[in-house]
Amino acid sequence: MGVKEFKQADYFKRIEIILIIFLTVLFQVEVFHSSFAYARSVEQAKDLLEVAQMAENGEDLIRFHVIANSDAEEDQALKRAVRDAILEEISPQLAQSQSLEQSRRILTELRPLMEEISRKVIAAWSKDYSVKTEYGEFIFPTKSYGSLILPAGEYEAVRVVIGEGKGSNWWCVLFPPLCFVDIGHSTAQPVDGKPGIPYEKPKVRFWIVEKLVQLFKK
């Protein structure tokens, strides 16, 4: 075999190794993602079942509503930004709660902070909307939260009203703490205070590139 043929054979051998590594990594990533997604769905199903049982038994829930100024696209985006900022801040405090009564005390104490956070977000968006928080018993229509449906009726709730409060609202359940399990499949936070695993596919690109560099340096 000549030098040229030898180099070609060596080149194709390296390509073969690269493909094997790539396919192996893809398979492992898919297995990991599928397992994680399944575990996450099981956890959410248990939490939703708990809330459904509490609602059916007439037990107390604490709902959380963020009401937009209007249904304009920008106002709805602002509503979600306010939601994310508030939940990020209050999750560590609520993670310490062991009961409904304790959650009530924590939320009462946090109301001024919620308004302050909301005002900062609104100002960052160059809006001059007012904002207020309300905590009490409110009448709500039938609402769905994923696969969970809460019947119409009176519920204890914290409401954050932005501006005129005439837009569609986002809502979740603060007690039990479903807000920190799933808020629209993003920015989810666990209530045990431990850092969560981002709900996204693992990134393996840099590992593959590193292997490629190592192979072609030989």
C-alpha positions, -999 to 999 in steps of 0.1 A, spaced: 0 0 0 14 34 -10 17 64 12 -14 80 -4 -35 49 0 -24 46 36 -33 82 44 -68 77 28 -74 46 48 -63 63 80 -86 92 72 -116 70 66 -108 51 98 -109 83 117 -142 93 101 -156 59 111 -145 64 147 -161 99 147 -194 85 134 -194 58 161 -188 83 188 -214 106 175 -241 80 172 -233 66 207 -236 100 222 -269 107 205 -283 74 218 -272 81 253 -287 116 252 -320 103 239 -321 77 267 -313 102 293 -338 128 280 -366 102 278 -359 90 313 -359 125 327 -390 135 309 -408 104 322 -397 111 358 -408 147 355 -442 138 341 -447 113 370 -438 139 395 -462 165 380 -490 139 378 -487 132 415 -488 169 424 -518 175 401 -536 146 417 -530 160 452 -545 194 442 -574 177 425 -582 157 456 -579 188 478 -603 207 455 -627 178 455 -627 175 493 -633 212 497 -598 217 512 -580 250 510 -558 259 481 -538 291 475 -539 303 439 -516 328 423 -528 351 395 -509 377 375 -534 399 356 -521 418 326 -530 454 317 -545 443 285 -544 415 259 -519 434 237 -489 412 229 -465 434 248 -487 436 279 -490 398 279 -452 395 276 -448 419 305 -472 399 326 -450 368 321 -419 388 329 -435 399 362 -446 364 369 -411 350 364 -394 377 386 -419 372 414 -417 334 415 -379 334 413 -378 356 444 -405 340 466 -396 304 459 -368 302 485 -392 315 512 -421 293 503 -397 263 502 -395 265 540 -433 263 544 -446 231 560 -483 240 561 -511 261 547 -510 285 576 -473 290 573 -477 297 536 -504 323 544 -480 341 568 -452 340 543 -473 354 515 -487 381 536 -452 392 545 -441 390 509 -468 412 494 -448 444 496 -418 426 480 -441 413 452 -452 449 444 -416 462 445 -405 435 421 -434 442 398 -427 479 397 -390 473 388 -399 449 360 -426 474 347 -401 502 348 -375 481 330 -400 477 302 -405 515 301 -441 513 312 -458 535 338 -485 510 348 -495 509 384 -494 476 402 -512 462 433 -514 429 451 -546 415 466 -548 386 490 -582 371 499 -611 350 487 -621 355 451 -647 340 428 -631 322 398 -646 305 368 -636 270 359 -599 269 351 -576 243 337 -540 239 348 -525 213 324 -546 182 329 -561 196 361 -594 214 361 -605 234 391 -643 240 392 -658 274 394 -661 288 429 -645 308 457 -608 303 462 -581 319 484 -556 336 461 -529 362 457 -535 384 428 -510 408 411 -529 433 390 -509 453 364 -523 486 352 -560 484 344 -560 446 349 -582 440 318 -560 414 301 -559 377 303 -543 363 335 -517 337 342 -523 315 372 -510 285 391 -513 270 426 -490 282 453 -502 257 479 -496 229 472 -467 244 454 -474 236 417 -460 269 406 -425 257 412 -430 224 394 -443 238 362 -449 273 350 -456 268 314 -427 242 310 -401 268 317 -381 284 345 -394 257 368 -380 257 404 -383 229 429 -398 238 463 -371 219 484 -347 248 478 -323 226 458 -312 236 423 -333 220 396 -322 203 364 -330 226 334 -358 210 313 -339 209 281 -318 183 262 -282 180 274 -257 198 253 -230 174 240 -216 195 212 -184 206 230 -176 170 240 -178 158 204 -157 187 192 -131 179 218 -129 143 205 -126 154 169 -97 177 178 -80 149 196 -84 125 167 -71 149 141 -41 159 162 -28 123 161 
